Amino acid sequence: MNGITVTTNTQAALSPVALFLHADIVVKVVMIGLLLASLWTWTIIFGRGGVLRRADRQNAEFEKDFIKASDIDRFHEANSRSEVPAARVFSAGMTEWRKSTAKSHVDKAATRERLGSVMATASAAEVEQLSNGLNILATIGSVCPFVGLFGTVWGIMRSFADIAASQNTSFGAVAPGIAEALFATALGLFAAIPATIAYNRMVHRLDMVEARLNRFADGFHTTLSRELDGEA
């Protein structure tokens, strides 16, 4: 019975809540910061991940509708206020097309150059907007392990100071302090690992969205170039 009681007390003393409550104030601040970073990470994962998936799906649907459209001007009027990234690139190209071809004399080379520049700028702006939050994931993934390590080093230093003050070098006396210190490193990894994985996955999906936008812009640019060649 005494062995069971000692084991139960030890497990309770080494529980995450107990480790936090018994930790030094500096280690507590580190732990709280890492927990907040982890919460921030999962908020970005669910929020920004959904935005990227939705943008990719909407771009694909817009491209299908664009291919089916028989009248580009009418299609533009119907989608001029769309929030879909591909629709905004399309709208930017159509706006520049109308401005450039409204003159009596159309400079074909200059028009092609302006169309390419305008749609490339619009595409870059959409990608930049979709990438919001990814830099935070990168920062959390790279910094949190070192923050946790700082908490661990501080906690171990405190444990050695307590050992020196109490002159007690038994394992039972130093175990709680070392466990508190190592718990900070565990929290650092708990925040950093999901952030790093999510960052790599989201950057890959963002690259796919950017490639789709660029392909659409190039294809639309080709279509408008053919229209220029057909003009007198």
C-alpha positions in Angstrom: 0.0 0.0 0.0 2.8 2.4 0.8 4.4 1.7 -2.6 1.2 2.5 -4.3 0.7 5.7 -2.3 4.3 6.9 -3.1 3.8 6.1 -6.8 0.5 8.0 -6.9 2.0 11.0 -5.2 4.9 11.0 -7.5 2.7 10.9 -10.6 0.5 13.7 -9.2 3.6 15.8 -8.5 4.8 15.3 -12.1 1.5 16.0 -13.7 1.5 19.0 -16.2 -0.6 21.2 -13.8 1.6 20.4 -10.8 4.8 21.1 -12.8 3.4 24.4 -13.9 2.2 25.4 -10.4 5.5 24.5 -8.7 7.7 26.1 -11.4 9.8 29.3 -11.0 8.1 32.5 -12.1 10.4 32.8 -15.0 9.7 29.2 -16.2 5.9 29.9 -15.6 6.1 32.9 -18.0 7.9 30.8 -20.5 5.3 28.1 -20.3 2.4 30.6 -20.6 4.1 32.1 -23.6 4.5 28.7 -25.3 0.9 27.7 -24.6 -0.3 31.0 -26.1 2.0 30.4 -29.1 0.5 26.9 -29.5 -3.0 28.3 -29.4 -2.1 31.0 -32.0 -0.7 28.2 -34.2 -3.9 26.2 -34.2 -5.9 29.3 -34.8 -3.9 30.1 -37.9 -3.9 26.4 -39.0 -7.7 26.2 -39.0 -8.3 29.8 -40.2 -5.7 30.2 -42.9 -5.9 26.6 -44.0 -9.6 27.0 -44.7 -8.9 30.2 -46.6 -6.3 28.5 -48.9 -8.5 25.5 -49.6 -11.5 27.7 -50.4 -9.4 30.0 -52.7 -8.0 27.0 -54.6 -11.5 25.5 -55.1 -13.0 28.9 -56.1 -10.2 29.5 -58.6 -10.8 26.2 -60.2 -14.5 26.8 -60.5 -14.0 30.3 -61.9 -11.6 28.9 -64.6 -14.3 26.4 -65.6 -16.9 29.2 -65.9 -14.5 31.3 -67.8 -13.8 28.6 -70.4 -17.5 28.1 -70.9 -18.2 31.8 -71.3 -19.2 32.8 -74.8 -19.1 36.6 -74.2 -16.1 37.9 -72.2 -17.6 41.3 -71.7 -20.8 39.9 -70.2 -18.8 37.5 -68.1 -16.8 40.4 -66.8 -19.9 42.3 -65.8 -21.2 39.3 -64.0 -18.0 38.8 -62.0 -16.7 42.3 -61.6 -17.4 42.3 -57.8 -16.3 38.7 -57.2 -14.0 38.1 -54.2 -12.4 35.1 -56.0 -8.6 35.7 -56.5 -8.8 34.5 -60.2 -11.8 36.8 -60.8 -9.8 39.8 -59.5 -6.9 39.0 -61.8 -9.4 38.7 -64.6 -11.0 42.0 -63.7 -7.7 43.8 -63.6 -6.9 42.5 -67.1 -10.2 43.5 -68.5 -10.0 47.0 -67.0 -6.6 47.5 -68.5 -7.8 46.0 -71.8 -10.7 48.5 -72.0 -8.5 51.5 -71.2 -5.8 50.5 -73.7 -8.2 49.7 -76.6 -10.4 52.7 -76.1 -8.1 54.9 -78.1 -8.4 55.3 -81.9 -4.8 54.1 -82.4 -3.9 51.0 -80.3 -0.2 50.4 -79.6 -0.3 46.5 -79.6 3.2 46.0 -78.1 2.5 48.5 -75.3 -0.9 47.1 -74.6 0.5 43.6 -74.3 3.1 44.8 -71.9 0.6 46.7 -69.7 -1.8 43.7 -69.7 1.0 41.4 -68.5 2.2 43.8 -65.9 -1.3 44.6 -64.5 -2.3 40.9 -64.2 1.1 39.9 -62.7 0.7 42.6 -60.1 -2.9 41.6 -59.4 -1.8 37.9 -59.0 1.0 38.9 -56.7 -1.4 41.0 -54.5 -3.7 38.0 -54.2 -0.9 35.7 -53.2 0.4 38.2 -50.7 -3.1 38.5 -49.1 -3.5 34.7 -48.9 -0.1 34.4 -47.2 -1.1 36.4 -44.2 -0.2 34.5 -41.0 2.3 32.1 -42.6 5.3 34.2 -41.3 3.9 33.8 -37.8 3.9 30.0 -38.2 7.5 30.2 -39.4 8.5 32.3 -36.4 6.8 30.0 -33.9 8.3 27.0 -35.5 11.8 28.3 -35.3 11.8 30.3 -32.1 9.7 28.2 -29.7 12.2 25.4 -29.2 14.8 27.9 -28.1 12.3 29.6 -25.8 11.5 26.2 -24.2 15.2 25.5 -24.0 15.7 28.8 -22.1 13.0 27.8 -19.6 14.8 24.4 -19.2 18.2 26.0 -18.6 16.7 28.4 -16.1 14.9 25.7 -14.3 17.9 23.5 -14.0 20.0 26.4 -12.7 17.3 26.9 -10.1 17.4 23.2 -9.2 21.2 23.3 -8.7 20.9 26.4 -6.6 18.3 24.7 -4.4 20.6 21.6 -4.1 23.5 23.8 -3.0 21.3 25.6 -0.5 19.7 22.4 1.0 22.8 20.2 0.8 20.5 17.4 -0.4 21.6 15.6 -3.5 19.1 12.8 -3.5 17.2 12.1 -6.7 13.8 12.7 -5.0 14.9 16.2 -4.1 16.1 17.2 -7.5 13.6 15.3 -9.7 10.7 17.8 -9.5 12.8 20.8 -10.4 14.4 19.0 -13.3 11.0 17.8 -14.5 9.6 21.3 -14.4 12.6 22.5 -16.5 12.2 19.7 -19.0 8.5 20.4 -19.3 9.3 23.8 -20.7 11.3 22.2 -23.5 8.3 19.8 -24.1 6.0 22.7 -24.4 8.4 24.4 -26.9 8.3 21.4 -29.1 4.5 21.1 -28.7 4.2 24.5 -30.2 6.9 24.3 -32.8 6.2 20.9 -34.4 2.7 21.7 -35.6 3.7 25.2 -36.6 6.5 23.9 -38.8 4.4 21.1 -40.4 1.6 23.5 -41.0 3.9 26.2 -42.5 5.4 23.7 -45.0 2.0 22.4 -46.0 0.5 25.8 -46.4 3.4 27.2 -48.4 3.0 24.2 -50.7 -0.7 24.9 -51.1 0.0 28.6 -51.6 2.5 27.8 -54.3 -0.2 25.7 -56.1 -2.6 28.6 -55.8 0.0 31.0 -57.2 0.8 28.7 -60.1 -2.9 28.4 -61.0 -3.3 32.2 -60.9 -0.2 32.7 -63.1 -1.4 30.0 -65.6 -4.8 31.7 -65.7 -3.2 35.2 -66.2 -1.0 33.8 -69.0 -3.9 32.1 -70.7 -6.1 35.2 -70.5 -3.2 37.4 -71.7 -2.9 35.1 -74.8 -6.6 35.4 -75.5 -6.4 39.2 -75.4 -3.3 39.1 -77.6 -5.2 37.2 -80.2 -7.9 39.8 -80.0 -5.3 42.5 -80.7 -4.0 40.6 -83.7 -7.6 40.4 -85.0 -8.0 44.2 -84.9 -7.4 46.3 -87.9 
